[in-house]
Amino acid sequence: MVNFIQRNVALFLAPVLTVVAITLYNLACLMVRHHHAILHDVHRAPGGLVLLVAFYAIIRYMQALPDDEG
């Protein structure tokens, strides 16, 4: 069971980190609401997918590192 969780933690953490990043971005957008011209150039859906892939790759890379036990 522990091995299953360790192998699949990236599938859980990547979407969570993506949601956190998008939420922080949306909060920043609310703070700069009067700058409408800047926000029209942002493509949110592809950006979210890029974040998801990046977080997933980072987590999988960290899982592939050798353990320091020994």
N, C-alpha and C positions, 0 to 999 in steps of 0.2 A: 504494500500500500504506500509506503514511504517513497519507493522508487517511482511509482505512478505519479505521485504528487510532485516530486522533484522534476520529472520529465515534462510535466504539463503546467508547471507554474508560469511559464512564459505565456501560455495561452490565456491565463488569468491576468497576469500583470500588465501585459501590453495593452489590452483594452482599457484597463483601469487608468494607466498612465496617460493614455490618449484622451480619455474623458477629463482627467485633471488638466491636461494641457489646453484642451479646447475651452474648458470652463474658465481658466485663467485668462485666455485670450479674449473670451466674451466679456469678462469683467473689465479688462483693459479697454475694450471697445466702448463699454458704457461710460468709462471715465473720459474718453475723448469723443463723445457723441457729436460734438459740433464740427468735427472734421470729416464730413461726409465724402469728400472727394478721395480721401485716402482709402476708405473702407470699400469703395466700389471695385478696387483692383484686386481685392483679396478673394481667392478661390478657396472657399472653406472645405468643401468635400474632398478635393484632391489633397489638400493640406492635411486633413485628418487621416487620410489613408497613408500618406507619407509618414506621419507621426507614428501610426500604428505599426508600419513595417520597420521603422527605425527602432522603436522601443522593443519590438519582438526580436530583431536582430541583435541588439545589445544584450538582452536578457539571455538569448541562446548562446551568444559568445561567452558570457560570464559563466553559464552552466558548463560550457565545454572546457573551461580552464581546469587544470589539474588541482586536486585538493592539496592543501598544505599539511595534511595530517601525516605523521610518520616520523 
